[in-house]
């Protein structure tokens, strides 16, 4: 909903009124087919939309200048979307295929590191296709872990590490994935534009600011609609995990090195969902539970996920995960934290193969440890 010069009037509160009116359209997400209607779930849904507003303002308004990019967190502990990964530290930067950039940093000690260039269309149609990708070893770190990467449409002539851009690239998205956050050193990264351009930002242009503000509102509407659509799709197969096809996740900004398995769970009192899966050779894997709004539950205080490091495997090397209100006394328990329904997400990262788990509902009072 970009504004032209005539529409971008900021006097008399007109811009703010347009912004608030556009945000109000995200109410459709709270009323989406299948959305839970309890006071608890609707309150979470309203909080979710408020979190998207925070993210949208950070992405489009505060960090929206591709000539002076900086890294920000597009998802974190208190602002989430799209099945955010509790093991991840996400960093993004606004860029343009018209420019050339340099990335400098250190890879730290994280289990998995990747960066992609994306055509960020979340404020247009809720998609974010990949236009270039690098993973850990392709950062070509020196013996101290330091790296220097060129980001551009054209490959550099001196064979430096290169992250490709397309003409419509507009975002860089860095994933660093931990096995154990308490013991690992995060990667560090900085970005600078090295193509021609101003040395300092010009004074704020009212039309530019207006368009960025409205892009933030569009982001809230389109991103919430996207994931509500996913929710409606996953609900077609209750209490099952499925490979829904990877293209839909890559279009939304997913990492091509990750295989995503989603499912919808709904439990009656006394029930648990028992998930069993082989565990392939892989760089990383985890499984988590989300609320209906596709937010991970509060992993700061609750063990709502298990990963390659924290899992307790069965004797045969398989894993059993149990989603339940109370501790079932067997398997790896993921507590529902007040929810009767939600989604479960499994990631296989650079895995030898991609098992799809089996699942079944059990009555806990009839199940021995």
Secondary structure by P-SEA (a helix, b strand, c coil): ccccccccccccaaaaaaaaaaaaccccccccccccccaaaaaaaaaaaaaaaaaaaacccccccccbbbbbbcccccccccccccccbbbbbbbbccccbbbbbbbcccccccccccccccccccbbbbccccccccccccccccbbbbbcccccccccbbbbbcccccbbbbbbbbcccccbbbbbbbbbbccccccccccccaaaaaaaaaaaaaaaaaaaaaaaaaaaaaaccccccccccaaaaaaacccccbbbbbbbbbbcccbbbbbbbbbccccccccccccccccccccccccccccccccccccccbbbbbbcccccccccccccccccbbbbbbbbccccbbbbbbbbbbccccccc
